[in-house]
Amino acid sequence: MSRLVRTVAALLLLGGLGVTAGCSGDSAAKASVDRSPAGSGAVAPFWVDPAGPAAWQADEWRRQGRDRDATTLQRIARQPVAVWPAGDDPYPMMQAATAGASAQGSTALFVAYNIPHRDCGQHSAGGAVDAAAYERWVDRFAAAVGMARAWVILEPDAVAHSVDGCTPPQFRDERYRLLSDAVVRLKQQPYTKVYLDAGNPAWITDAARLAQPLAQAGIARADGFALNVSNFQTTADTVAYGHRLVKQLQGLGTKHFVIDTSRNGNGPLAGDRGTAWCNPPGRALGTPPTLHTGDPLVDAYLWIKRPGESDGTCRGGPAAGKWWPEYALDLARGAAR
């Protein structure tokens, strides 16, 4: 294992490669849930980090004699999960993934999550200090992808937070311009797909409300949109919502979409939608990453949220994006039942 990979692995364990999205807007749990066995039958050409936090944790637990827990955690460790580059310069943290993917002949999966005024000052607050800083960050991000094959999930929450009013009105036009420019810059990389985040079906429940904002944010030039990032909505509900949104975007061409199934195996937690999204108990891993979705409009089921990384300091969790091994274990156990 290279020194760079070991360094990135340490960063992952200590705090992840980025702060993962808060993704507001859960609803009560539905009757239908997804119980596809995580870790079995996955078909996805994406890079698997051999030194990610789940793999490291499994090794550590084996040394401690927790063999059963270590084996259970392999349900996460052996799957490809997205890399969320953090900091002012994403380039160094992306090198291990692009190098590893290129060496394996696989595809790197990234999340670009650094928009100014990110997460409306909530658990995943932060982002670039201004528009110019964000443009520089996106340029470095794209340069880090280079000639590698990559899929990029662009700015979880950014459009939906503008639609729901969380992002102040004076920042919206700038945000849409930055997103549109980011799509253009990322698509300059010859082997890169870009999916613009569009929230989840329990957030902006009327898909028509997203059509014009997504158009302003550059969806016409993107490969499609992403749904359910860092959330828990069932795959069935999310697919149905995605089809409604595709119809709303018909004037921009037939758009495809991807779905984050990393933690939706038991669907959303019943209760207050304002808190149900943050480290809810009793959840489970969902369908493993695959291109075989059985739906021509759904390009992939992906693990975009890194299972086991906290949503924020709620329900005893560490800061957003920090590795939380016991929560990871609960998700893996939930999938096994």
C-alpha positions in Angstrom: 0.0 0.0 0.0 1.5 3.4 -1.0 2.3 6.1 1.6 -0.4 8.3 0.0 -3.1 5.6 0.4 -2.1 5.1 4.0 -2.2 8.8 4.6 -5.7 9.1 3.1 -6.8 6.1 5.1 -5.7 7.8 8.3 -7.6 11.0 7.3 -10.7 8.9 6.7 -10.5 7.3 10.1 -10.0 10.5 11.9 -12.7 12.5 10.2 -13.6 11.3 6.7 -12.6 12.9 3.4 -15.2 15.6 4.0 -18.3 16.7 5.9 -21.3 14.7 4.6 -24.5 16.4 3.8 -27.2 17.0 6.4 -30.0 16.5 3.8 -33.2 17.7 5.7 -36.7 16.6 4.9 -37.4 13.1 6.2 -41.0 11.9 6.6 -42.5 9.1 8.6 -41.4 5.6 7.7 -43.4 3.9 4.9 -44.7 0.4 5.1 -42.4 -0.8 2.3 -38.7 -1.2 3.0 -35.7 -2.3 1.1 -34.2 -5.6 2.3 -31.7 -6.4 -0.4 -28.8 -8.1 1.3 -25.9 -5.6 1.4 -22.7 -7.1 0.3 -24.1 -9.9 -1.9 -24.5 -9.7 -5.6 -23.2 -6.2 -6.0 -22.3 -5.2 -9.5 -20.5 -1.9 -9.7 -17.4 -0.9 -11.5 -16.3 1.6 -8.8 -13.1 1.8 -6.8 -13.1 0.1 -3.4 -10.8 1.8 -0.9 -8.7 -1.0 0.6 -7.8 1.1 3.6 -11.1 2.9 4.3 -12.4 3.3 7.8 -14.6 0.3 7.8 -11.7 -1.9 6.6 -9.4 -0.4 9.2 -12.0 -0.9 11.9 -12.6 -4.5 11.0 -8.9 -5.2 11.3 -8.8 -3.4 14.6 -11.7 -5.4 16.0 -10.1 -8.7 14.9 -7.0 -7.8 16.9 -9.3 -7.1 19.9 -11.1 -10.5 19.5 -14.3 -9.0 18.1 -14.3 -11.4 15.2 -18.1 -11.5 14.7 -18.3 -7.7 14.6 -15.4 -7.5 12.2 -17.0 -9.9 9.9 -20.3 -8.0 10.0 -18.5 -4.7 9.2 -17.1 -6.2 6.1 -20.5 -5.7 4.6 -19.4 -2.0 4.4 -15.7 -2.4 3.9 -15.9 -4.4 0.7 -18.3 -2.0 -1.1 -17.4 1.1 -3.1 -18.3 4.3 -1.3 -18.0 7.9 -2.4 -15.0 10.1 -1.5 -15.9 13.6 -0.1 -12.8 15.7 -0.5 -12.5 18.4 2.1 -10.4 21.5 2.7 -9.3 24.4 0.5 -7.6 22.1 -1.9 -9.3 18.9 -2.8 -6.5 17.7 -5.0 -4.3 15.8 -2.5 -7.2 13.9 -1.0 -8.5 12.8 -4.4 -5.2 11.4 -5.7 -5.4 8.1 -3.9 -8.8 7.4 -5.3 -8.0 8.4 -8.9 -4.7 6.5 -8.8 -6.4 3.4 -7.2 -9.3 3.5 -9.7 -6.9 3.9 -12.7 -4.7 1.0 -11.5 -7.8 -1.2 -11.1 -9.4 -0.1 -14.3 -12.4 1.1 -12.3 -14.3 4.3 -11.7 -13.8 6.8 -8.9 -16.9 8.1 -7.1 -16.7 11.6 -5.7 -18.9 14.2 -4.0 -18.3 17.8 -4.6 -19.6 19.5 -1.5 -18.1 23.0 -0.9 -20.7 25.5 -2.1 -20.7 28.8 -0.2 -23.3 29.0 2.6 -23.4 25.2 2.7 -26.1 23.4 4.7 -27.6 26.8 5.9 -25.3 26.9 8.9 -26.5 23.5 10.3 -24.4 20.4 11.1 -22.5 20.4 7.9 -22.0 24.2 7.7 -19.0 25.6 5.9 -18.0 25.6 2.3 -16.0 28.1 0.2 -15.8 31.6 1.6 -17.1 33.2 -1.6 -17.8 32.6 -5.2 -14.2 33.1 -6.4 -12.9 30.6 -3.8 -15.5 28.1 -5.0 -14.5 28.5 -8.6 -10.9 27.8 -7.7 -11.9 24.8 -5.7 -13.9 23.3 -8.5 -11.1 23.9 -10.9 -8.7 22.0 -8.6 -11.3 19.2 -8.2 -11.6 18.8 -11.9 -7.9 18.8 -12.3 -7.6 16.1 -9.7 -10.0 13.9 -11.7 -7.8 14.4 -14.8 -8.1 11.6 -17.3 -9.4 9.1 -14.7 -12.9 7.7 -15.1 -15.1 9.3 -12.4 -18.7 10.0 -11.4 -19.3 13.2 -9.5 -22.3 14.0 -7.3 -22.5 17.7 -7.3 -23.4 19.6 -4.2 -25.9 17.7 -2.0 -28.6 19.9 -0.7 -27.6 23.0 -2.7 -30.6 23.2 -5.0 -33.2 21.9 -2.5 -32.1 24.3 0.2 -32.6 27.1 -2.3 -36.1 25.9 -3.1 -37.2 25.3 0.5 -36.1 28.8 1.6 -33.3 27.8 3.8 -30.7 29.5 1.6 -31.4 33.3 1.8 -32.8 34.7 -1.5 -29.9 37.0 -2.1 -27.6 34.0 -2.5 -29.7 31.9 -4.9 -28.8 33.4 -8.3 -25.1 33.2 -7.5 -25.6 29.6 -6.3 -27.3 28.5 -9.5 -24.6 30.2 -11.5 -21.8 28.5 -9.6 -23.5 25.1 -10.0 -24.0 25.6 -13.7 -20.3 26.7 -14.1 -19.2 23.7 -12.0 -21.1 21.3 -14.4 -19.4 22.9 -17.4 -15.9 22.7 -15.7 -16.3 19.1 -14.6 -17.6 18.0 -18.0 -14.4 19.2 -19.5 -12.8 16.0 -18.1 -13.3 13.5 -20.8 -14.4 10.5 -18.7 -16.4 12.2 -16.0 -20.2 11.9 -15.4 -21.9 14.6 -13.3 -25.1 14.2 -11.4 -26.6 17.4 -9.8 -28.2 16.7 -6.4 -32.0 17.1 -6.3 -32.8 16.2 -2.7 -35.2 13.4 -1.8 -38.9 12.6 -2.1 -39.7 13.7 1.4 -38.1 17.1 1.1 -39.5 19.0 -1.9 -42.5 16.8 -2.3 -43.7 18.5 -5.5 -41.1 17.7 -8.1 -42.3 20.5 -10.3 -40.8 23.0 -7.9 -37.4 21.7 -8.7 -37.6 22.0 -12.4 -36.7 25.6 -13.0 -34.0 25.7 -10.2 -32.3 22.6 -11.7 -32.5 24.2 -15.1 -30.8 27.3 -13.7 -28.2 25.1 -12.0 -27.1 23.5 -15.3 -29.0 20.2 -15.4 -29.1 20.4 -19.2 -25.4 19.9 -19.4 -25.2 17.4 -16.6 -25.6 13.6 -17.1 -28.5 13.7 -14.7 -29.5 14.2 -11.0 -28.9 12.4 -7.7 -31.6 11.6 -5.1 -31.6 10.5 -1.5 -28.1 11.5 -0.7 -27.4 11.0 3.0 -31.1 10.2 3.5 -33.2 7.1 4.2 -36.1 7.2 1.8 -37.0 3.8 0.3 -35.7 3.0 -3.1 -39.3 2.4 -4.4 -40.4 5.9 -3.3 -37.2 7.5 -4.7 -37.5 5.8 -8.1 -41.1 7.0 -8.4 -40.1 10.5 -7.4 -37.3 10.4 -9.9 -39.6 9.5 -12.7 -41.9 12.5 -11.8 -38.9 14.8 -11.9 -37.7 13.4 -15.2 -41.1 14.4 -16.7 -40.7 17.9 -15.3 -37.3 18.2 -17.0 -38.4 16.9 -20.4 -37.7 20.2 -22.1 -34.0 19.7 -21.3 -33.7 16.2 -22.7 -34.4 12.9 -21.0 -32.4 13.0 -17.8 -31.3 9.9 -15.9 -30.6 9.7 -12.2 -28.8 7.8 -9.4 -30.0 6.9 -6.0 -28.1 6.8 -2.7 -29.0 3.4 -1.1 -26.3 3.4 1.5 -28.6 3.5 4.5 -32.2 3.1 3.3 -32.6 -0.6 3.9 -35.2 0.0 6.6 -36.6 3.2 5.1 -36.9 6.5 7.1 -37.4 6.8 10.8 -40.9 7.6 11.9 -41.3 10.9 13.8 -40.4 14.5 13.6 -39.1 15.2 10.1 -36.8 17.9 11.5 -34.8 15.3 13.4 -35.5 12.0 11.7 -32.7 12.5 9.2 -29.9 12.8 11.8 -28.3 9.5 13.0 -31.6 7.8 13.3 -31.5 4.4 15.1 -32.7 1.1 13.7 -31.6 1.8 10.1 -29.9 -0.6 7.8 -27.6 -0.7 4.7 -29.6 -0.7 1.5 -29.0 -2.3 -1.9 -25.3 -2.6 -2.6 -23.9 -0.4 -5.4 -24.8 -1.6 -8.8 -25.5 -0.5 -12.3 -28.2 -3.3 -12.6 -31.2 -1.3 -11.4 -33.8 -2.8 -13.7 -34.9 0.8 -14.7 -33.7 2.5 -17.8 -33.8 5.9 -16.2 -31.9 4.8 -13.0 -28.2 4.7 -13.9 -27.0 3.2 -10.6 -27.7 2.6 -7.0 -24.7 4.1 -5.1 -23.4 4.4 -1.6 -22.9 8.1 -1.7 -23.1 8.8 2.0 -20.3 6.8 3.7 -22.1 4.3 6.0 -20.8 4.8 9.5 -20.0 8.5 9.2 -22.0 10.7 11.5 -24.7 13.1 10.3 -23.9 15.5 13.1 -23.8 15.9 16.8 -27.2 14.4 17.4 -28.2 11.2 19.3 -24.7 11.0 20.7 -22.9 11.2 17.4 -19.6 12.9 16.7 -19.4 15.9 14.3 -20.8 15.5 10.8 -18.5 13.3 8.6 -16.7 11.7 11.6 -16.4 7.9 11.6 -18.7 6.3 14.2 -17.9 2.6 14.3 -20.8 1.5 16.5 -23.3 3.2 14.2 -21.7 1.5 11.2 -22.0 -1.8 13.0 -25.7 -1.2 13.6 -26.3 -0.4 9.9 -24.6 -3.6 8.9 -26.5 -5.7 11.5 -29.7 -4.2 10.3 -29.0 -5.3 6.8 -28.2 -8.8 8.0 -31.7 -9.2 9.6 
